[in-house]
Amino acid sequence: MDDGLGNLGGLVESIYDLALDPADWPRLLQLLADSFGATAGSIMQENLENGAGAGLVMGLDPTVPPAYFDHYANTNVLRRVDNLRERMKTWVPIVTVDEHTMPKSQLMETEFYVDFLKPGGIHSVLTWGLWAQGTNFAAVDLYRSPKRPAYEQADVDKAEAIHGHVIRAMRLGRKVAETRTLGAGLAAALDRAPYGLFVLGADGRISHANAVAERMLAQPGGLRVFSGRLTPPHSDDARRLGALIAQAAGMNGARAGGSMALRRAGERAPLSVIVAPTRGEGVLPFHVGPSVIVCVTDPEAAASVSEAFLGELFGLTGGQAKIAASLLEGRSPRQTAEALGLSFYTVRAHLVRIFEKTGTSRQAELVALMTRALGASPA
């Protein structure tokens, strides 16, 4: 281990190289561990209030992150602070070791040490704080076993010398992770959708808005963006939308969707809003995929469901796509036949083929599938 501060150029360069590709983060942890005489390491993001989070580990059993977030995050005396919300308002990223929080002898008597750290072969912890938002906190931790000496001031000095580089490199890597998780294909599909679609992170901030959504934001008297979040013009609607987003993100337990009518200024018809949870990747600790999708429909826009879009999604012919679009807009098969100038039996025949291509068997099931495919599942 290099204890000096003058030969860190190669280490810093390697940190940036590895952090830019999230797939290389285990190698980054290995590099840092080797540089600081650690036996293991982790990159964690957790909610300091409820213990929820995700993490990536190196040198530890892969069951460690789920075990930590299932129980031990709430017993982690190295993370717990009094008056959390007030303290987080003035939080700044620093380098700490476990003995900055409490004497080693006291730490070794805690449940967290006895039941979690010690069985994992961890005796000393060095932490780089990366960033915080609300009560969410992200950090890189390096662990030493009881066979190695505790971290000393020289280790802290060296960690502080590269702290800013670690923060910047990991933030760049986080941006790459977000882009890759959303993916060019998904982004293109969202931009072809006929509705306004907003992809939100777990914190409620917008990470992507499709073309229709961008146009909606530009219209007066409707939705706006404030501090990265969707903001309706009426305060009670804002509270209700915020509650739906929190529910879909799982902030209060099980994730679930919901819907509402969102009033606009003036005498314009309300926007129809559906908020839905989406499944994230769960691999990267700092971005677990799109957490929430908000689908917004403007009844005054007179924009029907894109038949070409449905055809492309499900391999439908032009005629089948017209019928599918009509059903999605709320018409029954008989109403669809009348609207399209077809016989009811022709519509039924097409509907059988649509069921086959989409793997559905009932109209309600088909409509639910198309709604989910457009990013607006109500469930």
C-alpha positions in Angstrom: 0.0 0.0 0.0 1.3 3.5 -0.9 1.0 5.6 2.2 2.3 8.7 0.6 0.3 11.4 -1.1 2.6 12.2 -4.0 2.1 9.2 -6.2 -1.7 9.2 -6.6 -1.9 10.3 -10.3 -2.1 6.7 -11.6 -4.8 5.8 -9.0 -6.9 8.9 -9.9 -6.7 8.1 -13.6 -7.7 4.5 -13.0 -10.7 5.7 -10.8 -12.1 7.7 -13.7 -11.5 5.0 -16.2 -13.3 2.4 -14.2 -16.1 4.6 -12.8 -17.2 5.6 -16.3 -18.4 2.0 -17.0 -20.7 0.7 -14.3 -19.8 -2.8 -15.3 -16.3 -2.1 -14.1 -17.4 -0.9 -10.6 -16.4 -4.2 -9.0 -12.9 -3.6 -10.4 -13.0 -0.1 -9.1 -13.7 -1.4 -5.6 -10.9 -3.9 -5.9 -8.5 -1.1 -7.0 -9.5 1.1 -4.0 -9.3 -1.8 -1.6 -5.8 -2.8 -2.8 -4.7 0.9 -2.5 -5.9 1.1 1.1 -5.1 -2.3 2.4 -8.7 -3.3 2.6 -10.0 -6.9 2.2 -13.4 -5.9 0.8 -15.5 -2.9 -0.3 -19.0 -1.7 -1.3 -20.8 1.0 -3.1 -24.1 1.7 -1.3 -27.1 4.0 -1.6 -29.5 3.9 1.3 -32.3 5.8 2.9 -31.0 6.6 6.3 -34.6 7.0 7.6 -36.0 3.6 6.7 -33.0 1.5 5.7 -34.1 0.8 2.2 -31.4 0.8 -0.5 -29.2 -1.1 -2.9 -25.6 -2.0 -3.1 -22.7 -3.6 -4.9 -20.0 -5.5 -3.0 -16.5 -6.8 -3.7 -14.8 -9.4 -1.5 -18.0 -10.2 0.4 -20.6 -12.8 0.0 -23.3 -11.6 -2.5 -25.9 -12.2 0.1 -24.5 -9.3 2.2 -26.4 -6.4 0.5 -29.9 -8.1 0.8 -29.1 -9.1 4.4 -27.9 -5.5 5.1 -31.0 -3.8 3.7 -33.4 -6.4 5.1 -32.4 -5.7 8.7 -28.9 -4.5 9.5 -29.2 -1.1 7.8 -31.4 0.0 10.6 -28.9 -1.2 13.2 -25.9 0.4 11.6 -24.6 2.7 14.3 -22.0 4.1 11.9 -24.9 5.6 9.8 -27.5 6.5 12.4 -27.7 10.1 13.5 -30.0 12.1 15.7 -32.3 14.7 14.2 -31.6 13.2 10.8 -33.6 15.5 8.6 -32.1 18.6 10.1 -28.6 17.1 9.9 -29.1 16.2 6.3 -29.9 19.8 5.4 -26.3 20.8 6.1 -24.7 17.5 5.0 -21.4 17.7 3.1 -19.4 14.7 1.8 -16.5 13.8 4.0 -14.1 10.9 4.7 -14.7 9.0 7.9 -13.6 5.9 9.7 -15.5 3.9 12.2 -13.6 5.3 15.1 -14.7 8.9 14.2 -18.2 7.8 15.2 -17.4 5.8 18.4 -14.5 4.0 20.0 -13.7 0.6 18.6 -14.3 -1.1 21.9 -17.8 0.4 22.0 -18.5 -0.5 18.4 -17.5 -4.1 19.1 -20.3 -4.4 21.7 -23.1 -3.3 19.3 -25.5 -5.7 17.5 -24.3 -4.3 14.2 -20.7 -5.4 14.8 -21.5 -8.7 16.6 -24.2 -9.9 14.1 -23.1 -8.3 10.9 -19.6 -6.9 10.7 -17.8 -9.7 12.6 -19.4 -12.6 10.8 -18.5 -10.9 7.5 -14.9 -10.6 8.5 -15.1 -6.8 8.9 -13.4 -5.0 11.8 -12.6 -1.5 10.4 -14.5 0.7 8.0 -13.4 3.7 5.9 -16.1 5.6 4.2 -16.2 8.2 1.3 -19.5 10.1 1.4 -20.5 10.6 -2.2 -23.8 12.6 -2.2 -27.0 12.9 -0.4 -30.6 13.9 -1.3 -33.2 14.2 1.3 -32.5 11.2 3.6 -30.9 9.2 0.8 -27.1 8.8 1.2 -24.5 7.2 -1.2 -21.1 6.1 -0.2 -18.1 3.9 -0.9 -17.0 1.8 2.0 -13.7 -0.1 2.4 -13.4 -2.9 5.0 -10.4 -4.3 6.8 -10.5 -7.6 8.6 -9.4 -8.1 12.2 -6.1 -9.4 10.9 -5.2 -6.0 9.5 -4.6 -2.8 11.5 -7.3 -0.3 12.1 -7.4 2.8 9.8 -5.1 5.6 10.8 -4.9 9.3 10.1 -2.5 8.6 7.2 -5.3 6.5 5.5 -7.7 9.3 6.1 -5.3 11.9 4.6 -4.8 9.7 1.5 -8.6 9.1 1.1 -9.2 12.9 1.4 -6.6 13.6 -1.2 -8.6 11.7 -3.8 -12.1 12.2 -2.4 -13.2 14.9 -4.9 -12.0 12.7 -7.8 -14.0 9.7 -6.4 -17.2 11.8 -6.1 -16.8 13.2 -9.7 -16.0 9.9 -11.2 -18.9 8.1 -9.5 -21.3 10.9 -10.6 -20.2 10.5 -14.2 -20.6 6.7 -13.8 -24.1 7.3 -12.4 -25.0 9.4 -15.5 -23.8 6.6 -17.7 -25.8 4.1 -15.7 -29.0 6.2 -16.1 -28.6 6.5 -19.8 -27.9 2.8 -20.3 -30.8 1.8 -18.1 -33.2 3.9 -20.0 -31.7 2.7 -23.3 -31.9 4.1 -26.7 -34.7 1.7 -27.7 -36.9 2.6 -24.8 -36.3 6.3 -25.3 -37.3 6.0 -29.0 -40.4 4.0 -28.1 -41.5 6.6 -25.6 -40.9 9.4 -28.1 -43.3 7.7 -30.5 -46.0 7.2 -28.0 -49.1 9.4 -28.5 -49.4 10.3 -24.8 -47.2 12.5 -22.6 -44.9 10.1 -20.8 -42.6 11.1 -18.0 -40.1 8.7 -16.5 -39.3 9.6 -12.9 -36.6 8.3 -10.6 -37.5 7.0 -7.1 -37.0 10.6 -5.8 -39.7 11.9 -8.1 -37.4 13.8 -10.4 -37.8 13.6 -14.1 -35.2 11.5 -15.9 -36.9 11.5 -19.3 -39.9 13.1 -21.0 -41.1 12.1 -24.4 -41.8 14.6 -27.2 -45.5 14.9 -26.3 -44.7 15.5 -22.7 -42.2 18.3 -23.7 -45.0 20.0 -25.7 -47.4 19.7 -22.7 -44.9 21.4 -20.5 -44.6 24.3 -23.0 -48.4 24.9 -22.9 -49.7 27.6 -20.6 -51.8 26.8 -17.6 -50.8 23.2 -17.3 -48.0 21.1 -15.9 -44.7 22.7 -15.1 -41.4 21.4 -13.8 -40.0 22.8 -10.5 -36.8 21.5 -9.0 -36.9 18.7 -11.5 -40.4 17.6 -10.4 -43.8 17.7 -12.1 -45.9 20.5 -10.6 -49.6 21.1 -11.4 -51.0 24.6 -11.2 -53.3 23.8 -8.3 -51.8 23.0 -4.9 -54.2 20.3 -3.9 -53.7 18.5 -7.2 -49.9 18.8 -6.6 -50.3 17.1 -3.2 -52.4 14.3 -4.8 -50.0 13.8 -7.7 -47.1 13.7 -5.2 -48.9 11.1 -3.2 -49.5 8.9 -6.3 -45.8 9.2 -7.3 -44.7 8.3 -3.8 -47.1 5.3 -3.8 -45.8 4.1 -7.2 -42.2 4.5 -6.0 -42.9 2.4 -2.9 -42.1 5.2 -0.5 -44.8 4.0 1.9 -44.6 0.2 1.4 -45.9 -1.8 -1.5 -45.7 -0.2 -4.9 -49.0 0.6 -6.6 -50.4 2.8 -9.4 -53.2 5.2 -9.5 -54.9 7.9 -11.6 -56.4 11.3 -11.3 -57.8 14.3 -13.2 -55.5 17.2 -13.2 -57.0 20.7 -13.5 -55.6 23.4 -15.7 -55.8 27.1 -15.4 -58.8 28.7 -17.2 -61.7 26.7 -18.5 -59.7 24.0 -20.3 -60.6 20.3 -19.8 -58.6 18.5 -17.1 -55.6 16.4 -18.1 -56.0 12.6 -17.5 -53.1 11.3 -15.5 -52.1 7.7 -14.8 -49.1 7.0 -12.5 -47.5 3.5 -12.6 -44.6 1.7 -11.0 -42.0 0.2 -13.3 -39.5 -2.5 -12.6 -35.9 -1.4 -12.3 -32.7 -3.4 -13.0 -31.7 -3.8 -9.3 -28.0 -4.3 -10.3 -26.5 -0.9 -10.2 -26.6 0.7 -6.7 -27.1 4.3 -7.8 -29.8 3.8 -10.5 -32.2 0.9 -10.4 -34.0 1.7 -13.6 -37.0 3.9 -14.2 -39.0 3.8 -11.0 -42.3 5.6 -12.0 -44.0 6.4 -15.3 -46.5 9.2 -15.4 -48.8 9.1 -18.4 -50.7 12.3 -19.3 -53.5 12.5 -21.8 -54.9 15.8 -23.1 -58.5 15.3 -24.1 -58.4 18.5 -26.1 -55.5 17.4 -28.2 -57.6 15.2 -30.4 -54.6 13.0 -30.9 -55.7 9.4 -31.4 -53.6 6.4 -30.5 -50.9 5.9 -33.1 -51.9 2.9 -35.2 -48.4 2.7 -36.6 -47.0 2.6 -33.0 -49.4 -0.3 -32.0 -48.7 -2.1 -35.2 -45.0 -1.9 -34.6 -45.2 -3.0 -31.0 -47.4 -6.1 -31.6 -46.9 -6.9 -35.3 -50.4 -6.0 -36.3 -51.6 -5.3 -39.8 -52.9 -1.9 -40.7 -56.5 -3.0 -40.2 -55.8 -4.8 -37.0 -54.0 -1.7 -35.7 -57.0 0.5 -36.4 -59.2 -1.9 -34.5 -56.8 -2.1 -31.6 -56.5 1.7 -31.4 -60.3 2.0 -31.4 -60.6 -0.5 -28.5 -57.9 1.3 -26.6 -59.8 4.6 -27.0 -62.7 3.0 -25.1 -65.0 1.7 -27.9 -66.7 -1.7 -27.9 -66.3 -4.0 -30.8 -69.7 -2.9 -32.1 -68.9 0.8 -31.7 -65.6 0.1 -33.5 -67.3 -1.6 -36.4 -69.6 1.4 -36.7 -66.8 4.0 -36.4 -64.6 2.2 -39.0 -67.4 1.3 -41.4 -66.9 -2.4 -41.0 -69.2 -5.3 -40.2 -69.3 -6.5 -36.6 -68.1 -10.0 -37.8 -65.1 -8.5 -39.6 -64.1 -6.7 -36.4 -64.5 -10.0 -34.4 -62.4 -11.9 -37.0 -59.6 -9.3 -36.7 -59.9 -9.3 -32.9 -59.2 -13.1 -32.9 -56.0 -12.5 -34.7 -55.1 -9.6 -32.5 -55.6 -11.8 -29.4 -53.3 -14.4 -31.0 -50.5 -11.9 -31.7 -50.7 -10.3 -28.3 -51.1 -13.5 -26.3 -54.4 -12.3 -24.8 -57.9 -13.7 -24.8 -60.3 -11.0 -23.7 -60.8 -7.3 -24.6 -60.0 -6.1 -21.1 -56.8 -8.1 -21.0 -55.8 -6.7 -24.5 -56.5 -3.1 -23.4 -54.5 -3.6 -20.2 -51.6 -5.0 -22.2 -51.6 -2.1 -24.7 -51.8 0.4 -21.8 -48.8 -1.2 -20.1 -46.9 -1.2 -23.3 -47.5 2.5 -23.7 -46.1 3.0 -20.2 -49.4 3.7 -18.5 -50.4 0.6 -16.5 -53.0 1.4 -13.9 -52.0 -1.6 -11.8 
